[in-house]
């Protein structure tokens, strides 16, 4: 999927379309690497995905906590109904992932949304999808690459 978006609402709509495609395939677990510069819209995209999957609680950015976990009603039928949103920007060393219980996340989450995946190089599972958000002067370009 390739989409050019201008507004935050259009970014959210792209995320909802992506979730709908994932639900149609119904092949969980899913690991999504969210790639893009600071301010590109990675967290907006992740938040919209979680909301589209039925998360009604406040979806916080994991910028300082590194990881936020959610119970996802829409995934209860597909698996354990758990999702994790990680922001690895502040990670100094990929091995720090083990101090936050990353192995448990991999084993219990049906959906992992990982911002700044390059910071966890060598320690992350292979992505099922890459979301690449490029900021351009008049719009953002969102490209989704499937690896299955």
PyMOL commands that set and color helices and strands:
alter all, ss='L'
color gray80, all
select helices_A, chain A and resi 8-25+42-52+73-75+94-100+102-108+117-120
alter helices_A, ss='H'
color red, helices_A
select strands_A, chain A and resi 2-5+30-35+67-71+82-87+111-115+129-136+139-146
alter strands_A, ss='S'
color yellow, strands_A
deselect
rebuild
show_as cartoon
